[in-house]
Amino acid sequence: MPAATMARPASPRRGLLALVFTVCAGGAWTARAQTEPAPTAPAVLTGTLAKARDSGRVTIGHRESSVPFSYLSSRGEPIGYSIELCKAIVEAMGDAVHKTLAIQWVPVNPATRIEAVTSGRVDLECGSTTSNLERQKLVSFSPIHFVSGTKLLVRKGAPVKSFRDLAGQAVAVTAGTTNEKTMRDLSARFKLNLNLLVSADHAESFALVKTGKAIAFATDDVLLYGLIAQDKGENQGRSDYEVVGEFLSYDPYGVMFRKGDAQLEAVIRDTFVTLAQEGEIERQYKRWFLRKLPSGTSIDLPMSPQLETIIQTLGGKTE
């Protein structure tokens, strides 16, 4: 497990956006951005902010192979698009509690990530997690920071162009993902009789295709492109795999945190609004999806019109 690291010192822009909490009806808490200097001490803190103030750290659940959202560098450090957004959240949390907060990294996978949040083992889950109504009954989510959907990864030349070509075949899926449910539903609805091979994480699912144990790996398209980019980096710019087929699901991503934590929710919402207004979400997107990754290859995936609209709306730049 990577050692704890210190969050970046509060920037001047974040200092100007000091979060001041006030009690409103029913004991709920709201946050508003202030241009005047922050008070010497915040109002009474509860939930994750109180925990962070007392412990001096924020625990982040990260993924090990969700390229380029949350994965490990060659030095074993968590990196990626979601990781950078979560570091900005931690910085804002530090502003709110008037304290520089360390980050404690905890690896999670699709099967363990929700429980890690609900049990308090992690404070934020920063990966590639779909925000849907079923999960929102258990946890809360940040504003959407990516939009994806289920597609298929196959070896080039494989006789698969659509999910209908998978009838009777072995297909890799990752446990605890919306993609696993999507493929089970499609198998039942279209009587495909799929043999679903369930792995703990995406790297293991990809390995099933590499070794010929599965004809395809079904997960979010951007993760498949990320795995191919990583594969190219390990094989002198060459990969024997491709993404095929139509979208089989709609999967908007968000950062997970504990349900019912109004103070933290306000900090996260304000952070995303500020990042959208200042263009930081777009800059991070370009860094991780359009430029070369540390592996030396690029996913080269332009921002979708859906995500562009979400970010513009979040930043108040609707036309």
C-alpha positions in Angstrom: 0.0 0.0 0.0 1.4 3.4 -0.9 2.4 5.5 2.0 0.4 8.5 3.1 1.1 11.7 1.2 0.4 15.3 1.9 -2.3 17.1 0.0 -1.1 20.2 -1.9 -1.0 23.4 0.1 -4.1 25.5 -0.3 -3.8 27.7 -3.3 -4.7 31.4 -3.3 -7.8 30.7 -5.3 -9.0 28.1 -2.9 -8.3 30.4 0.0 -10.6 33.0 -1.5 -13.3 30.3 -1.6 -13.3 29.5 2.1 -16.2 27.4 2.9 -18.4 28.7 5.8 -21.0 26.4 7.2 -24.3 27.6 8.7 -27.1 25.8 10.4 -30.4 25.8 8.6 -33.8 24.3 9.4 -33.8 20.7 10.5 -30.1 20.8 11.4 -29.0 20.5 7.7 -25.8 22.3 6.6 -25.1 24.4 3.6 -22.0 26.0 2.1 -21.4 29.3 0.4 -18.4 30.8 -1.2 -17.0 33.8 0.5 -14.6 36.4 -0.9 -13.7 37.8 2.6 -11.1 36.1 4.7 -12.1 32.9 6.4 -12.9 33.0 10.1 -10.2 31.8 12.6 -12.1 28.6 13.2 -14.8 26.9 11.2 -18.3 26.3 12.5 -19.0 23.0 14.3 -17.9 20.2 12.0 -19.5 16.8 11.6 -19.0 13.6 9.6 -16.0 13.3 7.4 -14.7 16.8 7.9 -14.7 16.4 11.6 -12.9 13.1 11.2 -10.3 14.7 8.8 -9.7 17.6 11.2 -9.1 15.2 14.2 -7.0 12.7 12.3 -5.1 15.1 10.0 -5.7 12.9 7.0 -8.2 11.8 4.3 -8.4 8.1 3.3 -8.8 7.6 -0.4 -9.8 4.3 -2.0 -8.0 3.9 -5.3 -7.9 1.4 -8.1 -4.8 -0.4 -9.4 -5.7 -0.9 -13.1 -8.5 1.6 -14.1 -6.4 3.4 -16.7 -6.4 6.4 -17.0 -8.7 7.2 -14.1 -7.0 5.5 -11.1 -4.1 3.1 -11.5 -0.5 2.6 -10.3 2.5 4.3 -11.8 5.8 2.4 -12.4 6.7 3.4 -8.8 3.5 2.0 -7.4 1.9 5.4 -6.7 -1.8 6.1 -7.5 -2.1 8.3 -10.6 -4.9 9.3 -13.0 -7.7 11.6 -13.9 -9.9 10.7 -10.9 -6.9 10.9 -8.6 -6.2 14.5 -9.6 -9.8 15.5 -9.0 -9.8 13.8 -5.6 -6.6 15.7 -4.7 -8.5 18.9 -5.4 -11.3 17.8 -3.1 -8.8 17.0 -0.3 -7.3 20.5 -0.8 -10.8 22.0 -0.4 -11.4 19.9 2.7 -8.2 21.2 4.2 -9.4 24.8 3.5 -12.7 24.0 5.3 -11.0 22.6 8.4 -8.1 25.1 8.3 -5.5 22.3 8.2 -3.2 20.7 5.7 -4.4 17.1 5.3 -2.4 14.1 4.4 -3.7 11.4 2.0 -3.8 7.8 3.1 -4.1 5.5 0.1 -6.1 2.3 0.3 -6.5 -0.1 -2.7 -10.1 -1.2 -3.6 -11.6 -3.1 -6.4 -15.2 -3.2 -7.9 -16.3 -5.8 -5.4 -15.0 -4.0 -2.3 -15.3 -0.3 -3.1 -18.9 0.4 -2.0 -18.4 -1.5 1.3 -15.1 0.4 1.8 -17.1 3.7 1.7 -20.1 2.7 3.8 -18.0 1.1 6.5 -15.8 4.1 6.8 -12.6 2.3 5.7 -12.2 5.0 3.0 -13.5 8.6 2.9 -13.5 9.0 -0.8 -13.5 6.4 -3.6 -11.6 7.7 -6.6 -11.8 5.3 -9.5 -14.2 4.6 -12.4 -17.4 4.1 -10.5 -20.8 4.5 -12.2 -23.3 6.7 -10.4 -26.7 5.0 -10.7 -30.0 4.9 -8.6 -29.2 1.5 -7.1 -25.9 2.6 -5.7 -27.2 6.0 -4.6 -29.3 4.1 -2.1 -26.1 3.2 -0.3 -23.6 6.0 -1.1 -23.4 9.5 -2.4 -21.7 10.7 -5.6 -19.9 13.8 -6.7 -21.1 15.6 -9.9 -20.5 13.5 -13.0 -16.9 13.7 -14.2 -17.0 11.2 -17.1 -19.6 9.4 -19.3 -18.9 5.9 -20.6 -20.7 2.7 -21.6 -20.2 -1.0 -22.0 -18.3 -2.3 -25.1 -16.3 -5.3 -26.0 -12.5 -5.8 -26.2 -11.4 -8.7 -28.5 -8.3 -9.9 -30.1 -7.9 -8.4 -33.6 -9.4 -10.8 -36.2 -11.8 -12.4 -33.7 -15.2 -13.1 -35.2 -17.0 -10.7 -32.9 -18.5 -7.4 -34.1 -21.5 -7.3 -31.8 -22.7 -8.8 -28.6 -24.9 -11.1 -30.7 -21.7 -12.8 -31.9 -20.9 -13.9 -28.4 -23.6 -16.7 -28.2 -22.3 -19.7 -26.3 -18.9 -18.0 -25.8 -16.8 -17.3 -22.7 -16.8 -13.6 -21.9 -14.7 -11.9 -19.2 -16.3 -9.4 -16.8 -15.2 -7.8 -13.6 -17.0 -8.6 -10.3 -19.2 -5.8 -8.8 -19.4 -3.8 -12.0 -22.5 -2.5 -13.9 -21.0 -4.3 -16.9 -21.4 -7.7 -15.3 -25.1 -7.0 -14.7 -25.4 -5.7 -18.3 -24.0 -8.9 -19.8 -26.1 -11.1 -17.6 -29.2 -9.2 -18.6 -28.3 -9.4 -22.3 -27.5 -13.1 -22.1 -30.9 -13.8 -20.6 -32.9 -11.4 -22.9 -31.4 -12.6 -26.1 -30.8 -16.2 -25.0 -27.1 -16.0 -25.7 -26.1 -18.6 -23.1 -22.9 -16.7 -22.2 -20.2 -18.2 -20.0 -19.3 -15.2 -17.9 -15.8 -15.5 -16.3 -15.8 -13.1 -13.4 -12.5 -11.6 -12.2 -11.5 -9.4 -9.3 -10.2 -6.5 -11.4 -9.9 -5.3 -15.0 -6.3 -6.4 -15.4 -7.3 -10.0 -14.6 -10.3 -9.8 -17.0 -8.0 -8.6 -19.8 -5.6 -11.4 -19.0 -8.4 -13.9 -19.7 -8.6 -12.6 -23.3 -4.8 -12.5 -23.7 -4.6 -16.2 -22.7 -7.5 -17.3 -24.9 -9.8 -18.3 -22.0 -12.3 -15.7 -23.0 -13.2 -14.4 -26.5 -14.1 -10.9 -25.2 -13.9 -8.6 -22.2 -16.9 -6.5 -21.5 -16.5 -3.3 -19.6 -16.7 0.5 -20.0 -15.2 1.5 -23.4 -12.8 4.1 -22.0 -11.3 1.5 -19.6 -10.8 -0.8 -22.6 -9.0 1.9 -24.5 -6.9 2.5 -21.5 -5.9 -1.1 -21.2 -5.0 -1.1 -24.9 -2.9 2.0 -24.5 -1.1 0.4 -21.6 -0.6 -2.8 -23.7 1.0 -0.7 -26.5 3.3 0.9 -24.0 4.5 -2.5 -23.0 4.9 -3.8 -26.6 6.7 -1.0 -28.4 3.6 0.8 -29.6 1.8 -2.3 -30.8 -1.4 -4.0 -29.5 -3.2 -7.1 -30.8 -6.6 -5.9 -29.3 -9.4 -3.7 -30.4 -12.8 -2.4 -29.1 -15.8 -3.4 -31.0 -19.6 -3.3 -31.0 -22.3 -0.8 -30.0 -22.8 0.7 -26.6 -24.5 -1.7 -24.3 -25.1 0.6 -21.3 -24.9 4.2 -20.1 -22.4 4.7 -17.3 -21.8 8.2 -15.8 -18.8 8.3 -13.3 -18.6 10.1 -10.0 -16.5 10.1 -6.8 -18.1 8.1 -4.0 -18.4 9.2 -0.4 -20.6 8.4 2.6 -24.3 9.0 2.3 -25.9 11.7 4.5 -22.7 13.8 5.0 -24.1 17.2 4.0 -21.0 19.1 4.9 -18.7 17.0 2.7 -21.3 17.0 -0.1 -21.2 20.8 0.0 -17.4 20.9 -0.2 -17.3 18.4 -3.1 -20.0 20.2 -5.0 -18.3 23.6 -4.6 -15.0 22.1 -5.6 -16.4 20.7 -8.8 -18.1 24.0 -9.7 -14.8 25.8 -9.1 -12.8 23.3 -11.2 -15.4 23.6 -14.0 -15.4 27.4 -13.9 -11.6 27.6 -14.0 -11.2 25.0 -16.8 -9.3 22.6 -14.5 -11.6 19.6 -15.3 -11.0 20.2 -19.0 -7.2 20.5 -18.5 -7.1 17.3 -16.5 -9.1 15.6 -19.2 -6.6 16.6 -21.9 -3.7 15.5 -19.8 -5.1 12.0 -19.3 -7.1 11.3 -22.4 -5.4 13.3 -25.2 -1.7 13.4 -24.3 0.8 10.7 -23.7 0.4 8.7 -20.5 3.4 7.7 -18.4 3.5 4.5 -20.5 4.4 6.6 -23.5 1.1 6.0 -25.4 -2.1 8.0 -25.6 -5.7 6.9 -25.4 -6.5 9.8 -27.8 -10.2 10.0 -26.8 -11.8 13.4 -27.3 -14.3 14.6 -24.8 -17.9 13.5 -25.6 -20.6 16.0 -26.3 -22.4 14.7 -23.2 -19.5 15.4 -20.9 -18.9 18.8 -22.5 -22.5 19.8 -21.7 -22.3 18.5 -18.1 -19.1 20.5 -17.4 -20.5 23.6 -19.1 -23.7 23.4 -17.0 -21.7 22.7 -13.8 -19.6 25.8 -14.4 -22.6 28.0 -15.3 -21.5 28.4 -18.9 -24.7 27.1 -20.6 -25.5 28.8 -23.9 
